Amino acid sequence: MSLRDSLPQVKTKLPGAKAAKVLARRADIVPAAIKSIYPVVIERGEGAMIEDVDGNVFLDWIGGVGVMNVGYSQPEVIEAIQQQSEKFCHSMMNITTQKPYIDYAEAIAKVAPVKGGKKQVMFVNSGAEADENAVKIAKGATGRPNIIVFTGAFHGRTTLTMTMTAKKAYATGMGPFPDGVYRAEFPYLYRAPGGLKGKAAIDYYVSQLTSIFETHSPAKYVAAIVFEPVQGEGGFIPAPIEWVKAVRKICDDNGILLVTDEVQTGFGRSGKLFASQYYKEEGCAPDIMTFAKSVAGGMPLSGVVASKAIMDKVPGGTIGGTYCGNAVSCAAALKVLEIMQRDDYPGKALKISKTCMKRFNDWKKKYKVVGDVRGTGAMMGIEFIKGADKEPNAEIVGKIVQAAWEKGLLLESAGTFGNVIRFLCPLCVTDEQLKVGLDIFEESLKACI
Ligand SMILES: Cc1ncc(COP(=O)(O)O)c(C=O)c1O
């Protein structure tokens, strides 16, 4: 049976002998500050499965943190990479024009749910670079200096995006930080203050956001409001649509640009190609959207899309870079998009979501430690708690992650307090693999209570 169709199988004690040797070399040569969750050394990957150097097979519910939506080693993507790399790998767009960039930019412009008529696209290499450039584009287009971001946000590790990121463990000792980044409360309904619910909770979060115009920066100096449609590192917290509509209105009333960071939510995961599509359908599409991770099937590529009207205002020379829109990455991305549309990956995400949510909600009824189950499409999180006052339970998350790994399922935590387990499994996972994964998860959960 191919690795693609196989089931988890742990054959050695973990880590195995070969993995242990590579890990010792890692400890010697790779800075410890680049943290790693698992002592797993991957040999190859196919679909939703990876095999380590000792022959152990794992079901991967992390997918390189949302990079592998189309699956490891997708044969058509490999072919696209091979074909382009035989022609040329690199050509800097500031010097010569390369067609894969143009082909993919046109394709993204067609599907990007951002406001405005004609759209334009710029490519970079990582999620952080995309977010940083989105802010530069917003500042260039508005001529305003400030931005508003949110509690729980994660936007990357460059100096600007570290500043935009909420959790300061990602920025320890890295100051001074850029000025003009203000933070409002993200609508984390499960933990709304005073147990506020429904409209009262939304009203609270909206007024908390607008209070920034009084306390930190008048609205006329705010270039952009930036948020993730489902907070990833922050704990898989979806932004409620009523809140998004209110934020859209605040932007419209004050000439502020709305930016959605779809680095993790993007590419089929949410049940749409981009989660912002839900907003477009509700009349609250963003002005600017960033994307990365799963767009190129594992090749490094990210980008920013906005209307030509916005892009035209950005001063020449302020955006770009040597590797922006690498030709091989663009060729891979074009193929990924074709596969996602042809094989209905957003539909697969909704099907996976239905199966998982049923099990997760059962667990919420059965196990007191499961406090909340939430998500959009197949971007799902389970929040673990202690007691009636919902104290975050990171200890049990650590134990479950360890127990599941020993049984061949790779899980990852999320959340400001590390008490959420996230689901980012490749969307090509088979029904049987998904069921086995859910069974391992539940067994591990039961063993850790
Ligand atoms: C929402 C979001 N934005 C930005 C980033 C940063 O992406 P990168 O690590 O590619 O710089 C991430 C990474 O996890 C993310 O989840």
The ligand as an SDF file (V2000), in Angstrom:
LIG
                    3D

 16 16  0  0  0  0  0  0  0  0999 V2000
   -2.2770   34.3050   10.2790 C   0  0  0  0  0  0  0  0  0  0  0  0
   -0.8010   34.2640   10.0700 C   0  0  0  0  0  0  0  0  0  0  0  0
   -0.1890   35.3480    9.5800 N   0  0  0  0  0  0  0  0  0  0  0  0
    1.1440   35.3610    9.3470 C   0  0  0  0  0  0  0  0  0  0  0  0
    1.9170   34.2650    9.6290 C   0  0  0  0  0  0  0  0  0  0  0  0
    3.4020   34.3080    9.3900 C   0  0  0  0  0  0  0  0  0  0  0  0
    3.7330   33.4780    8.3360 O   0  0  0  0  0  0  0  0  0  0  0  0
    5.2640   33.0540    8.0890 P   0  0  0  0  0  0  0  0  0  0  0  0
    5.6540   32.1560    9.2110 O   0  0  0  0  0  0  0  0  0  0  0  0
    5.2340   32.3840    6.7570 O   0  0  0  0  0  0  0  0  0  0  0  0
    6.0470   34.3120    8.0670 O   0  0  0  0  0  0  0  0  0  0  0  0
    1.3220   33.1030   10.1340 C   0  0  0  0  0  0  0  0  0  0  0  0
    2.1230   31.9050   10.4510 C   0  0  0  0  0  0  0  0  0  0  0  0
    1.7140   30.9800   11.1020 O   0  0  0  0  0  0  0  0  0  0  0  0
   -0.0760   33.1090   10.3660 C   0  0  0  0  0  0  0  0  0  0  0  0
   -0.7090   32.0350   10.8550 O   0  0  0  0  0  0  0  0  0  0  0  0
  1  2  1  0
  2  3  1  0
  2 15  2  0
  3  4  2  0
  4  5  1  0
  5  6  1  0
  5 12  2  0
  6  7  1  0
  7  8  1  0
  8  9  2  0
  8 10  1  0
  8 11  1  0
 12 13  1  0
 12 15  1  0
 13 14  2  0
 15 16  1  0
M  END
$$$$
